[in-house]
Amino acid sequence: MNAETGAVQAIGAIADAPSAMAPGAPAGAPSGGFAAWFDAQVGQLNTRLASAEQGVQQLAAGDAASLHDVMIRMEEARLSFQLAVQFRNRVLEAYQEVMRMQV
């Protein structure tokens, strides 16, 4: 088995598992697919970024309950953003590779 066959089988396994695309969704419910999953992930990223921003504003105003909590929210937002950037980079690389393929 070559690398391309293994990659195709791995993609097929992901496509056959609807719960992998929609974590938290009931097993019998139809999944919204990649677009719905991606939309949910971007929404979570936005929520984390807004929460971190709110924490920084509260800290600057002197209203923050704990510096520790604010730093944790900032780190979660930073890591989520880095993950989103790496995901985007991988998608762009895959797109560019597909575009380079000769038909």
Phi and psi in radians as a Rosetta constraint file:
Dihedral C 1 N 2 CA 2 C 2 CIRCULARHARMONIC -1.571 0.35
Dihedral N 2 CA 2 C 2 N 3 CIRCULARHARMONIC 3.088 0.35
Dihedral C 2 N 3 CA 3 C 3 CIRCULARHARMONIC -1.130 0.35
Dihedral N 3 CA 3 C 3 N 4 CIRCULARHARMONIC -0.628 0.35
Dihedral C 3 N 4 CA 4 C 4 CIRCULARHARMONIC -1.178 0.35
Dihedral N 4 CA 4 C 4 N 5 CIRCULARHARMONIC -0.719 0.35
Dihedral C 4 N 5 CA 5 C 5 CIRCULARHARMONIC -1.121 0.35
Dihedral N 5 CA 5 C 5 N 6 CIRCULARHARMONIC -0.725 0.35
Dihedral C 5 N 6 CA 6 C 6 CIRCULARHARMONIC -1.101 0.35
Dihedral N 6 CA 6 C 6 N 7 CIRCULARHARMONIC -0.689 0.35
Dihedral C 6 N 7 CA 7 C 7 CIRCULARHARMONIC -1.171 0.35
Dihedral N 7 CA 7 C 7 N 8 CIRCULARHARMONIC -0.706 0.35
Dihedral C 7 N 8 CA 8 C 8 CIRCULARHARMONIC -1.141 0.35
Dihedral N 8 CA 8 C 8 N 9 CIRCULARHARMONIC -0.712 0.35
Dihedral C 8 N 9 CA 9 C 9 CIRCULARHARMONIC -1.151 0.35
Dihedral N 9 CA 9 C 9 N 10 CIRCULARHARMONIC -0.654 0.35
Dihedral C 9 N 10 CA 10 C 10 CIRCULARHARMONIC -1.135 0.35
Dihedral N 10 CA 10 C 10 N 11 CIRCULARHARMONIC -0.707 0.35
Dihedral C 10 N 11 CA 11 C 11 CIRCULARHARMONIC -1.157 0.35
Dihedral N 11 CA 11 C 11 N 12 CIRCULARHARMONIC -0.694 0.35
Dihedral C 11 N 12 CA 12 C 12 CIRCULARHARMONIC -1.092 0.35
Dihedral N 12 CA 12 C 12 N 13 CIRCULARHARMONIC -0.674 0.35
Dihedral C 12 N 13 CA 13 C 13 CIRCULARHARMONIC -1.133 0.35
Dihedral N 13 CA 13 C 13 N 14 CIRCULARHARMONIC -0.665 0.35
Dihedral C 13 N 14 CA 14 C 14 CIRCULARHARMONIC -1.181 0.35
Dihedral N 14 CA 14 C 14 N 15 CIRCULARHARMONIC -0.729 0.35
Dihedral C 14 N 15 CA 15 C 15 CIRCULARHARMONIC -1.170 0.35
Dihedral N 15 CA 15 C 15 N 16 CIRCULARHARMONIC -0.539 0.35
Dihedral C 15 N 16 CA 16 C 16 CIRCULARHARMONIC -1.361 0.35
Dihedral N 16 CA 16 C 16 N 17 CIRCULARHARMONIC -0.242 0.35
Dihedral C 16 N 17 CA 17 C 17 CIRCULARHARMONIC -1.887 0.35
Dihedral N 17 CA 17 C 17 N 18 CIRCULARHARMONIC 1.607 0.35
Dihedral C 17 N 18 CA 18 C 18 CIRCULARHARMONIC -1.135 0.35
Dihedral N 18 CA 18 C 18 N 19 CIRCULARHARMONIC -0.473 0.35
Dihedral C 18 N 19 CA 19 C 19 CIRCULARHARMONIC -1.212 0.35
Dihedral N 19 CA 19 C 19 N 20 CIRCULARHARMONIC -0.369 0.35
Dihedral C 19 N 20 CA 20 C 20 CIRCULARHARMONIC -1.239 0.35
Dihedral N 20 CA 20 C 20 N 21 CIRCULARHARMONIC -0.485 0.35
Dihedral C 20 N 21 CA 21 C 21 CIRCULARHARMONIC -1.508 0.35
Dihedral N 21 CA 21 C 21 N 22 CIRCULARHARMONIC -0.399 0.35
Dihedral C 21 N 22 CA 22 C 22 CIRCULARHARMONIC -2.328 0.35
Dihedral N 22 CA 22 C 22 N 23 CIRCULARHARMONIC 1.362 0.35
Dihedral C 22 N 23 CA 23 C 23 CIRCULARHARMONIC -1.091 0.35
Dihedral N 23 CA 23 C 23 N 24 CIRCULARHARMONIC 2.430 0.35
Dihedral C 23 N 24 CA 24 C 24 CIRCULARHARMONIC 1.574 0.35
Dihedral N 24 CA 24 C 24 N 25 CIRCULARHARMONIC -0.183 0.35
Dihedral C 24 N 25 CA 25 C 25 CIRCULARHARMONIC -1.440 0.35
Dihedral N 25 CA 25 C 25 N 26 CIRCULARHARMONIC 2.562 0.35
Dihedral C 25 N 26 CA 26 C 26 CIRCULARHARMONIC -1.051 0.35
Dihedral N 26 CA 26 C 26 N 27 CIRCULARHARMONIC 2.586 0.35
Dihedral C 26 N 27 CA 27 C 27 CIRCULARHARMONIC -1.086 0.35
Dihedral N 27 CA 27 C 27 N 28 CIRCULARHARMONIC -0.598 0.35
Dihedral C 27 N 28 CA 28 C 28 CIRCULARHARMONIC -1.497 0.35
Dihedral N 28 CA 28 C 28 N 29 CIRCULARHARMONIC -0.196 0.35
Dihedral C 28 N 29 CA 29 C 29 CIRCULARHARMONIC -1.357 0.35
Dihedral N 29 CA 29 C 29 N 30 CIRCULARHARMONIC 2.461 0.35
Dihedral C 29 N 30 CA 30 C 30 CIRCULARHARMONIC -1.210 0.35
Dihedral N 30 CA 30 C 30 N 31 CIRCULARHARMONIC 2.389 0.35
Dihedral C 30 N 31 CA 31 C 31 CIRCULARHARMONIC -1.517 0.35
Dihedral N 31 CA 31 C 31 N 32 CIRCULARHARMONIC 2.697 0.35
Dihedral C 31 N 32 CA 32 C 32 CIRCULARHARMONIC -1.403 0.35
Dihedral N 32 CA 32 C 32 N 33 CIRCULARHARMONIC -0.109 0.35
Dihedral C 32 N 33 CA 33 C 33 CIRCULARHARMONIC 1.514 0.35
Dihedral N 33 CA 33 C 33 N 34 CIRCULARHARMONIC -2.910 0.35
Dihedral C 33 N 34 CA 34 C 34 CIRCULARHARMONIC -1.116 0.35
Dihedral N 34 CA 34 C 34 N 35 CIRCULARHARMONIC -0.713 0.35
Dihedral C 34 N 35 CA 35 C 35 CIRCULARHARMONIC -1.089 0.35
Dihedral N 35 CA 35 C 35 N 36 CIRCULARHARMONIC -0.738 0.35
Dihedral C 35 N 36 CA 36 C 36 CIRCULARHARMONIC -1.185 0.35
Dihedral N 36 CA 36 C 36 N 37 CIRCULARHARMONIC -0.721 0.35
Dihedral C 36 N 37 CA 37 C 37 CIRCULARHARMONIC -1.084 0.35
Dihedral N 37 CA 37 C 37 N 38 CIRCULARHARMONIC -0.798 0.35
Dihedral C 37 N 38 CA 38 C 38 CIRCULARHARMONIC -1.118 0.35
Dihedral N 38 CA 38 C 38 N 39 CIRCULARHARMONIC -0.716 0.35
Dihedral C 38 N 39 CA 39 C 39 CIRCULARHARMONIC -1.078 0.35
Dihedral N 39 CA 39 C 39 N 40 CIRCULARHARMONIC -0.723 0.35
Dihedral C 39 N 40 CA 40 C 40 CIRCULARHARMONIC -1.137 0.35
Dihedral N 40 CA 40 C 40 N 41 CIRCULARHARMONIC -0.686 0.35
Dihedral C 40 N 41 CA 41 C 41 CIRCULARHARMONIC -1.170 0.35
Dihedral N 41 CA 41 C 41 N 42 CIRCULARHARMONIC -0.696 0.35
Dihedral C 41 N 42 CA 42 C 42 CIRCULARHARMONIC -1.162 0.35
Dihedral N 42 CA 42 C 42 N 43 CIRCULARHARMONIC -0.650 0.35
Dihedral C 42 N 43 CA 43 C 43 CIRCULARHARMONIC -1.099 0.35
Dihedral N 43 CA 43 C 43 N 44 CIRCULARHARMONIC -0.738 0.35
Dihedral C 43 N 44 CA 44 C 44 CIRCULARHARMONIC -1.121 0.35
Dihedral N 44 CA 44 C 44 N 45 CIRCULARHARMONIC -0.700 0.35
Dihedral C 44 N 45 CA 45 C 45 CIRCULARHARMONIC -1.075 0.35
Dihedral N 45 CA 45 C 45 N 46 CIRCULARHARMONIC -0.796 0.35
Dihedral C 45 N 46 CA 46 C 46 CIRCULARHARMONIC -1.070 0.35
Dihedral N 46 CA 46 C 46 N 47 CIRCULARHARMONIC -0.714 0.35
Dihedral C 46 N 47 CA 47 C 47 CIRCULARHARMONIC -1.097 0.35
Dihedral N 47 CA 47 C 47 N 48 CIRCULARHARMONIC -0.749 0.35
Dihedral C 47 N 48 CA 48 C 48 CIRCULARHARMONIC -1.144 0.35
Dihedral N 48 CA 48 C 48 N 49 CIRCULARHARMONIC -0.716 0.35
Dihedral C 48 N 49 CA 49 C 49 CIRCULARHARMONIC -1.134 0.35
Dihedral N 49 CA 49 C 49 N 50 CIRCULARHARMONIC -0.730 0.35
Dihedral C 49 N 50 CA 50 C 50 CIRCULARHARMONIC -1.147 0.35
Dihedral N 50 CA 50 C 50 N 51 CIRCULARHARMONIC -0.678 0.35
Dihedral C 50 N 51 CA 51 C 51 CIRCULARHARMONIC -1.128 0.35
Dihedral N 51 CA 51 C 51 N 52 CIRCULARHARMONIC -0.738 0.35
Dihedral C 51 N 52 CA 52 C 52 CIRCULARHARMONIC -1.130 0.35
Dihedral N 52 CA 52 C 52 N 53 CIRCULARHARMONIC -0.738 0.35
Dihedral C 52 N 53 CA 53 C 53 CIRCULARHARMONIC -1.095 0.35
Dihedral N 53 CA 53 C 53 N 54 CIRCULARHARMONIC -0.747 0.35
Dihedral C 53 N 54 CA 54 C 54 CIRCULARHARMONIC -1.098 0.35
Dihedral N 54 CA 54 C 54 N 55 CIRCULARHARMONIC -0.726 0.35
Dihedral C 54 N 55 CA 55 C 55 CIRCULARHARMONIC -1.085 0.35
Dihedral N 55 CA 55 C 55 N 56 CIRCULARHARMONIC -0.714 0.35
Dihedral C 55 N 56 CA 56 C 56 CIRCULARHARMONIC -1.139 0.35
Dihedral N 56 CA 56 C 56 N 57 CIRCULARHARMONIC -0.725 0.35
Dihedral C 56 N 57 CA 57 C 57 CIRCULARHARMONIC -1.117 0.35
Dihedral N 57 CA 57 C 57 N 58 CIRCULARHARMONIC -0.712 0.35
Dihedral C 57 N 58 CA 58 C 58 CIRCULARHARMONIC -1.143 0.35
Dihedral N 58 CA 58 C 58 N 59 CIRCULARHARMONIC -0.677 0.35
Dihedral C 58 N 59 CA 59 C 59 CIRCULARHARMONIC -1.134 0.35
Dihedral N 59 CA 59 C 59 N 60 CIRCULARHARMONIC -0.745 0.35
Dihedral C 59 N 60 CA 60 C 60 CIRCULARHARMONIC -1.131 0.35
Dihedral N 60 CA 60 C 60 N 61 CIRCULARHARMONIC -0.590 0.35
Dihedral C 60 N 61 CA 61 C 61 CIRCULARHARMONIC -1.442 0.35
Dihedral N 61 CA 61 C 61 N 62 CIRCULARHARMONIC -0.160 0.35
Dihedral C 61 N 62 CA 62 C 62 CIRCULARHARMONIC 1.481 0.35
Dihedral N 62 CA 62 C 62 N 63 CIRCULARHARMONIC 0.215 0.35
Dihedral C 62 N 63 CA 63 C 63 CIRCULARHARMONIC -1.707 0.35
Dihedral N 63 CA 63 C 63 N 64 CIRCULARHARMONIC -0.085 0.35
Dihedral C 63 N 64 CA 64 C 64 CIRCULARHARMONIC -1.209 0.35
Dihedral N 64 CA 64 C 64 N 65 CIRCULARHARMONIC 2.391 0.35
Dihedral C 64 N 65 CA 65 C 65 CIRCULARHARMONIC -1.242 0.35
Dihedral N 65 CA 65 C 65 N 66 CIRCULARHARMONIC -0.657 0.35
Dihedral C 65 N 66 CA 66 C 66 CIRCULARHARMONIC -2.656 0.35
Dihedral N 66 CA 66 C 66 N 67 CIRCULARHARMONIC 2.278 0.35
Dihedral C 66 N 67 CA 67 C 67 CIRCULARHARMONIC -1.087 0.35
Dihedral N 67 CA 67 C 67 N 68 CIRCULARHARMONIC -0.631 0.35
Dihedral C 67 N 68 CA 68 C 68 CIRCULARHARMONIC -1.031 0.35
Dihedral N 68 CA 68 C 68 N 69 CIRCULARHARMONIC -0.811 0.35
Dihedral C 68 N 69 CA 69 C 69 CIRCULARHARMONIC -1.103 0.35
Dihedral N 69 CA 69 C 69 N 70 CIRCULARHARMONIC -0.696 0.35
Dihedral C 69 N 70 CA 70 C 70 CIRCULARHARMONIC -1.134 0.35
Dihedral N 70 CA 70 C 70 N 71 CIRCULARHARMONIC -0.738 0.35
Dihedral C 70 N 71 CA 71 C 71 CIRCULARHARMONIC -1.151 0.35
Dihedral N 71 CA 71 C 71 N 72 CIRCULARHARMONIC -0.653 0.35
Dihedral C 71 N 72 CA 72 C 72 CIRCULARHARMONIC -1.121 0.35
Dihedral N 72 CA 72 C 72 N 73 CIRCULARHARMONIC -0.786 0.35
Dihedral C 72 N 73 CA 73 C 73 CIRCULARHARMONIC -1.100 0.35
Dihedral N 73 CA 73 C 73 N 74 CIRCULARHARMONIC -0.665 0.35
Dihedral C 73 N 74 CA 74 C 74 CIRCULARHARMONIC -1.151 0.35
Dihedral N 74 CA 74 C 74 N 75 CIRCULARHARMONIC -0.715 0.35
Dihedral C 74 N 75 CA 75 C 75 CIRCULARHARMONIC -1.188 0.35
Dihedral N 75 CA 75 C 75 N 76 CIRCULARHARMONIC -0.700 0.35
Dihedral C 75 N 76 CA 76 C 76 CIRCULARHARMONIC -1.062 0.35
Dihedral N 76 CA 76 C 76 N 77 CIRCULARHARMONIC -0.751 0.35
Dihedral C 76 N 77 CA 77 C 77 CIRCULARHARMONIC -1.134 0.35
Dihedral N 77 CA 77 C 77 N 78 CIRCULARHARMONIC -0.718 0.35
Dihedral C 77 N 78 CA 78 C 78 CIRCULARHARMONIC -1.114 0.35
Dihedral N 78 CA 78 C 78 N 79 CIRCULARHARMONIC -0.795 0.35
Dihedral C 78 N 79 CA 79 C 79 CIRCULARHARMONIC -1.155 0.35
Dihedral N 79 CA 79 C 79 N 80 CIRCULARHARMONIC -0.688 0.35
Dihedral C 79 N 80 CA 80 C 80 CIRCULARHARMONIC -1.107 0.35
Dihedral N 80 CA 80 C 80 N 81 CIRCULARHARMONIC -0.711 0.35
Dihedral C 80 N 81 CA 81 C 81 CIRCULARHARMONIC -1.162 0.35
Dihedral N 81 CA 81 C 81 N 82 CIRCULARHARMONIC -0.738 0.35
Dihedral C 81 N 82 CA 82 C 82 CIRCULARHARMONIC -1.080 0.35
Dihedral N 82 CA 82 C 82 N 83 CIRCULARHARMONIC -0.693 0.35
Dihedral C 82 N 83 CA 83 C 83 CIRCULARHARMONIC -1.089 0.35
Dihedral N 83 CA 83 C 83 N 84 CIRCULARHARMONIC -0.760 0.35
Dihedral C 83 N 84 CA 84 C 84 CIRCULARHARMONIC -1.099 0.35
Dihedral N 84 CA 84 C 84 N 85 CIRCULARHARMONIC -0.696 0.35
Dihedral C 84 N 85 CA 85 C 85 CIRCULARHARMONIC -1.147 0.35
Dihedral N 85 CA 85 C 85 N 86 CIRCULARHARMONIC -0.749 0.35
Dihedral C 85 N 86 CA 86 C 86 CIRCULARHARMONIC -1.146 0.35
Dihedral N 86 CA 86 C 86 N 87 CIRCULARHARMONIC -0.663 0.35
Dihedral C 86 N 87 CA 87 C 87 CIRCULARHARMONIC -1.077 0.35
Dihedral N 87 CA 87 C 87 N 88 CIRCULARHARMONIC -0.799 0.35
Dihedral C 87 N 88 CA 88 C 88 CIRCULARHARMONIC -1.056 0.35
Dihedral N 88 CA 88 C 88 N 89 CIRCULARHARMONIC -0.753 0.35
Dihedral C 88 N 89 CA 89 C 89 CIRCULARHARMONIC -1.074 0.35
Dihedral N 89 CA 89 C 89 N 90 CIRCULARHARMONIC -0.740 0.35
Dihedral C 89 N 90 CA 90 C 90 CIRCULARHARMONIC -1.160 0.35
Dihedral N 90 CA 90 C 90 N 91 CIRCULARHARMONIC -0.696 0.35
Dihedral C 90 N 91 CA 91 C 91 CIRCULARHARMONIC -1.120 0.35
Dihedral N 91 CA 91 C 91 N 92 CIRCULARHARMONIC -0.746 0.35
Dihedral C 91 N 92 CA 92 C 92 CIRCULARHARMONIC -1.127 0.35
Dihedral N 92 CA 92 C 92 N 93 CIRCULARHARMONIC -0.706 0.35
Dihedral C 92 N 93 CA 93 C 93 CIRCULARHARMONIC -1.092 0.35
Dihedral N 93 CA 93 C 93 N 94 CIRCULARHARMONIC -0.745 0.35
Dihedral C 93 N 94 CA 94 C 94 CIRCULARHARMONIC -1.120 0.35
Dihedral N 94 CA 94 C 94 N 95 CIRCULARHARMONIC -0.741 0.35
Dihedral C 94 N 95 CA 95 C 95 CIRCULARHARMONIC -1.071 0.35
Dihedral N 95 CA 95 C 95 N 96 CIRCULARHARMONIC -0.793 0.35
Dihedral C 95 N 96 CA 96 C 96 CIRCULARHARMONIC -1.115 0.35
Dihedral N 96 CA 96 C 96 N 97 CIRCULARHARMONIC -0.661 0.35
Dihedral C 96 N 97 CA 97 C 97 CIRCULARHARMONIC -1.154 0.35
Dihedral N 97 CA 97 C 97 N 98 CIRCULARHARMONIC -0.709 0.35
Dihedral C 97 N 98 CA 98 C 98 CIRCULARHARMONIC -1.105 0.35
Dihedral N 98 CA 98 C 98 N 99 CIRCULARHARMONIC -0.717 0.35
Dihedral C 98 N 99 CA 99 C 99 CIRCULARHARMONIC -1.162 0.35
Dihedral N 99 CA 99 C 99 N 100 CIRCULARHARMONIC -0.473 0.35
Dihedral C 99 N 100 CA 100 C 100 CIRCULARHARMONIC -1.394 0.35
Dihedral N 100 CA 100 C 100 N 101 CIRCULARHARMONIC -0.275 0.35
Dihedral C 100 N 101 CA 101 C 101 CIRCULARHARMONIC -1.134 0.35
Dihedral N 101 CA 101 C 101 N 102 CIRCULARHARMONIC 2.440 0.35
Dihedral C 101 N 102 CA 102 C 102 CIRCULARHARMONIC -1.660 0.35
Dihedral N 102 CA 102 C 102 N 103 CIRCULARHARMONIC 2.289 0.35
